[in-house]
Amino acid sequence: MFPLTPKNDPGLYPYRQGLYFAFFNALNWQVATATPTVLFMAYLGADSFQTGLVYSWALLLTPVQVFATVLLPRLGFKRLTLAGWGARSWFLLVPLGLALSAPKESAPWMIYAMVAAMFCYSVSRSVGAAAITTWLQGLVPAPVRGRYWSTDQIMTGTASIATLVLCAATFTWLPPSGAFSVQYAFSILGAVVAYRCLRALPDIERPTVMNLATIRADTPRHLFGPGLFRHYLWLAVLYYVIITPLVPFTAYYLKVEAGVSSARIIGYTIVQYLGVVAGNWFMRSRIDRTGCKPFFRLSFGLVAVFAVGWLAALQWQAFMPWLLPVLYLVLGAGTGMFTAANVSYLAKILPEQERALPVSLHGAMSYFTGGLAPIVWGLCLKEAGPVPAVNHLAFEWFFLFTLLAAAWLVLLINSLEEKPGHVDPLLEGGWILRPFRVVATLISLGGPARPDDKTEKPEQR
């Protein structure tokens, strides 16, 4: 698997640099956009609103990809990808510099610098993401494409768990400033190696026409017109509104209020990933027989269990160390099952020839509104005072809202129509786990392909 050689996998060997990119790229974003950065914001003394803002940038800025596609006819897929991915690592020098300075008392400008740096990081990452998915789809031939994207996910998952283990180890053996310095240096190194992997890949033919006319004309019909897609779209939007704030604010609370060590918080994140694997392992042999709706109900039910468990832990904090590993496993299983069921259900309700725009709208709307939720909750949970803190009453209401919304989703799912049975996936691999890949699908709608263009469109994969 790693490394790929002409002997162990001759079909994927010519495209190995794309798979190596997936591995080293995960070393970067698992630090830059996930729990380690939430913990770094707490270390700097950021309040809940500032932390939620930094966590949300990656989701809120996904629409930048749509506008970046107008550069494709001029730059091509490879140059646009390299421009975005090359720029992002420079912005991580800001948290690295802050960590190396080891401030005994954080100054407000440090927090503002972090908010600005992660904004720029997310913008540049979105620019690069506008081209990379279609570039790799056109580069990898159809006979090995499914194996390529499955291997891509294995590489990503392996690197993510390895990165979290490293973070936990640094928090255990190093002081906070040293731990964060190692993590951000590691993240920058991952970005540099990932960039070099991309440079080794050949480009594909660039589009000659790129416009947003189709998107502008058809979007209102998909969002607000009658039909099953509209109903499911807004159900998914509600799901992402309740699920997105759970990870950053539980981590933030554990750090600033409960005094839990950073290493243990990272350990809970690893348990969550194990839950994702377990949830998908449970459903993979059953979903074709039962359909998606039972797993939607189970997913929403597990989110409700997570909320109830946290409410109980807040009331009886002596049980929190025993409850949290179970709750994070439950959360991972629930979100993992929803992700896989979501891909299958969209493939069932959308005709193959009309999937590209509604699928992209589904991803963009879900992730964008999900990105707004941590900002709103950050304002609600913010506690006035000289040190970072969480408003305890608001935090309880946060989980009560999650519980009620999850119960409502269980009721809403009953109105969805579905015929159980197998359906081919929208795209091979767990692409919808990554918001950048979702919105990138829109570039296939930019304009008509030329008669001699042999590149397969994303919706035909």
N, C-alpha and C positions, 0 to 999 in steps of 0.2 A: 504494500500500500504506500509506504513512505520510506525511501524514495521509490518512484516508479522507474522501471527499467524496460528495455525492449523485450526482455524475457518474461517478466511477471505480468505485464499488461501491454502488449504491443499496440492495441487499439487506442489506449489513452496516452501512451508515451509521447506522441508529438504535441500533446496539449497539456503536458505535465506542469508547465509553468503557470497555467491558469489555476490548477489545483493547489500548487504551492502558494499562489497568491491568496487563496481562500484561507489557508492555514495561518500565514503570517498576518493577514489582514485581521483575523479574529484576535490575535495577540494585541492588536492596536485598539480596536473598538471596544473590546471587553473591559479595558481600563478606562478609555476616554469617554464612553457614553453610558456606563453602567454603575454598579454599586461602588467600586473604588472611588469614582468621582463624587458620588453622594457623600462618602465618608470624608473625602478631602474638603468638601465644602463645610462640613461640620467642624473639621479641624481648623479651618480658617475663621470660624465663628459666624458663618452665614446663617440667616434665619430660614424658616421653612419656605417662604416665598422665593427667595433667591435660589435655594436648592432646587425647588420645583421648576424654576425657570431654566436653570442649566440642564436639568434632566429632560426638559421638554423640547429643547432646541432641535434635536435630531428629528423629532416627529413634526414639529411645526414647520420646519423648513423643507419638508419633502416636496411641496409644490415648486420649489426652485428648479427641480429637475425638468419640469414641463417647459419652462421658459428657456432653459439651457439647451434644449434640443435645436433651437434655431441656429446654433453654432455648428451643428453637424455638417451641413453642406460645405462649410468653409474649412473646418478643422479635421473632420473625419472622426471615426469612433476612437481610434487609439490616442490621438493627440488630445482630444477633449477629456478622455479618461485620465490620462497622465497629468493633464493640467490640474484637475481637481484633486486627484490623489497625491500629487506631488506637493501641493500647497498646504494640505491639511496638517502634515507633520510639523511644519514650522510653528503653528499655533500652540502645539503642545509644549513648546519651550517655555510658555508662560507658567503653567502649573509646575513644570520641572524647576524653573527658577525660583518660584515661590517656595517649593518644598526644600530646595537646597539652602535657601536663606534661613530656614528653621526659625520662623518668627516666634518669640515667646509670647507676644501679644499681637494679634492680628489687627491690621489697620483696614478701614473701610475700602481704601483703594485696591487692596489685594482681592477682595471679593468682587469689586467691579471689574477688575482686570480679568478675573476668571470668567465672569459672565460674558464679557466681550470676546475673550479668546475662544470660548466654546461656541459662541454664535458664529464666529468666523470659521471655526473648524467644521461646523455643521453645514455652512453654506458651501465651502469648497468640496466637502464630501458629497453633497447633493449634486454639484456640477459634474463631478466625475461619475457619479452613479447614473446620470442621464444617458450614458453611452455604454457602460460596461456590460450590462446584461444582454443587450442586442448584439454587441460585438462578439461575445462568447457564443451566443446562440447561432450566429452566422458562421463562426469559425469552426465549431465542433460539428462534424458530420452527423447526420441523423442516426446511423446504425449504433453509435456509441454515446449518443447524447444523454439518454436516460441514465446510463452508468456513470457518465461524467458528473451530472448534477447530484446523483446519490453520493458519489465519492466526495463531491464538494461539501455536502452537508456533514459527512463523516469527518472530513478535515476540520471544518468549522467547529463542530461539537468537541472534538478532541482538543483543539487549541484552546477553546473557551474554558474547559475544565482544567487544563494545565495552567492557564493564566490565573484562574481563581485559586488554585492550590499554591501557586507562587505568591499571590497576594496574601493569603493566609499565613504562609511561612514568614514573609517579611514582617507582617504585623506581630508575629510571635517573637521573632529574634531581634528585631531592630526597633529603635525609637520611632515615633510617628513620622518625623521629618525624613529619616533615613528610609523608612518603608515606602513612603510616597515617592521619594526620589528614585528609588530602584524601579518602582512600578511605572512611572512616567518615562524613565529612560528605556525600560523594556518596551513600552508602548511605541515610543519613537523608533526604536530599532525594528520592531515589527513592521511599522509603516514604511521604513526605508527598504527593507528586504522585499516587502510586498510590491513596492514600486519597481524595483529591479526585475521582479518576476514578470510584471506586466510589460516592461520594455522588451523582454525577450520574445513576446508573442507578435505574430504578424497582424497587420490591419486587414480589414475587409473593405469592400467597395463602399464609399460614402454615399449617402442619399444626395440627389440633385435638387429635390424639392422638399421643403419642410414648412408646414404651416399648421395653424391651430383651428382651421375653419370647421373641420368635422367635430372637434371637441366642443367648440362654441355652439354649434347648431344642435347637437344631440344631447348634451349634458342635461338641460332642463327636463327633457322627456324622461330620461332615466331616473332622475332624482325625485321628480314630483308626479310623473304620470302614473296611472293605475297599473297594477300588476304585482306579481309575487316578488319581483326583484326589489321594488321600492320598499315593500314591507320588511323584507329580510335585511336590506341595507340599513334601515334605521334601527332595527333590532341589534345589528352588529355594532352600530355607532354607540348605542347605550352600553353594550358590553365593554367596549374599549374605554368608555368614560369611567366605568367603575373599576376596571382592572388595571389601567395604566398607573394610577397613583399608589397602588398598594405596595409595590416593591420599594420605591424611594422613601416613602414616608414611614414605613415600618422600620427600614434601616436607620433613618434619621432619628426616629423616636428611641430605638434601642441604643443608639450612640449617645444622644444628648440628655436623655431622661433616665433610661434604665441603667446606663453605665456599662453596657455590654462591650466587650473588647471587639476591636475591628476584625481580628482573626476569627472570632466566633460568628460574627455577622457574615463574613465571607463564607464561612462553613455552611451557614443556612442557605446561602445562594447556591452552593454546590448541591445541597440536598434538593433544592428546587429543580435544578437541572436533572437530577436523578428521577424526580417525579415526572418531568416531561417525558423521559425515556420510558418509564414504567406505564404512564398513561397511554402512550402510543403503542407500546407492546401489547397492552390489554385489548385495545380496540382494533388492531390491524387485522386480526383474523375474524372479526365479528361485524365490522361496519358494512361490508358488502351484503351480508345476510340480513341485518337488522335495519339498515339505513342510518342516516345521520341524526335524526331527531332524538333517539334515546341517548346519544352521546352529548348532544347539546344540553339535554336536561341534566345529565350527570355532571357535565362541566359547570353549569350554573349552580347546581346543588353543592358541588365542592367549593365554589367561591363563597357560597352562603356558610358552609361549615367553617371556612377560613375566618370569615367575619365573626361568627359566633365564638370561635375559639379565642380570637383576640379580645373580644368583649369579656370573656371569662378570665383571660389572663390579666386584663387590666383591673378586674375586681379582686382577683386572688393571685397577686404577683409571685407568691411563693411557688406556684405551679408553672410559671412562665418558662423556666429552663427545660421542663419536661414536655410542655405543650408545643414549643416553637418548632422543633425538628419535624414533628408530625404535621403541623400546620403548613410549613413550607413544602413538604412532600405533597400534601393535598393540593396546594396552590399550583405547583408545577404540573401535577397530573391533570388538573382541570384546564389550565391554559393550553397544555399540550394537546389534549383531546379536542378542544375547540378549534385549534389551528388546523388540524388535519381534517376534521369534519367540515369546517368552513370551506376548504378547497374543494372537497368532494361535492358539497351541496351547491356551490356556485356552478360547477360543471353540469349539474343536473338541471338547473332552472334556466340556463342561458344557452341558446343555440350556438353551436361551435363557430359559425361564421359571424356571429355578432358579439363575441365575448370580450374582445379587447378593451373597448371603452368602458362598459359597465364594471368589469373586473377591476380596472384601474381606478375608476371612480369609487368603487367599494373600498379599495385599499387606501386611497387618498383621504376620503371622508372619515374613515375609521381612525386612521393614525393621526390626522390633523386634529379632530375633535378630542381624541384621546390625549393628544399633547397639550390641549388647553386645560384639561382636568387637573393636572398637578399644579398649574399656576393658580387656578381658582382655589383649590384646597390649600395651597401654600399660604394664601392670604387668610383663609379661615382658621388655619392651625397656628398661625403666628402668635407668639406670646411676647408682649412688650417687656423689655428688660435689657440689662447690659450684657447678658450671656444668652447663647442660643437655648431656646426652650420650646416646648409644645404645649398648647392649651389643652389640658386634660379633658375638659368637657367637650370641646370641639372634636378631639380625637375619638371620643366615644361616639359622637354623632357621625363621624366619618365612617365607622364600621356599621353603625345602624343603617345609614344610607346604603352602604354596600349590601347589607343583608336584605333590605327591602327591595332594592333594584334587582338583585339576583332572583328573589322570589317572583318578582314581576316578569322577569325574563322566562322563568319556567312556565308561567301562564301564557305568555305571548307565543312561545314555541309551539303550543298546541294548534295555533291557527295556520301554521306552515303546512303546505302540501308537499308530499314526498312519496315516491314509489321506491321501496327498498330494492336494491340490486346494485350490481357493479357499474361503475362509470369511470372512464379514463380520466386521469387527473388533468387539471388545467396546464400545469407545467411539472416536469419531473423535479423532484427535490422539494425541500421545505422552503421554497422561495418566499412564501407569504409571511414567514417569520420575520423577514427583514423589510422594513418599510421602504428602503431605497430601491429594492427590486420590484416592489409593487408598482410604484409610480413610474418607474422606468419603462414599463410596458406601453405607456402612452406614446412613445416615440414611433411606434409602428403605425400610428394614425396620422403622421405628418403630411403625407401626400401620396399620390399614386406611384407605384413602383414602375420602373422602366421595363419594357418588354424583355430586355436581356438580363434583367436582374434575377439571379438565381438564388439569392439569399432568402431563406425561409423566414417568414414573419413569426413573431413570438406566439401569436394566437394559433399558428398552425403546428406548433410543437407538440 
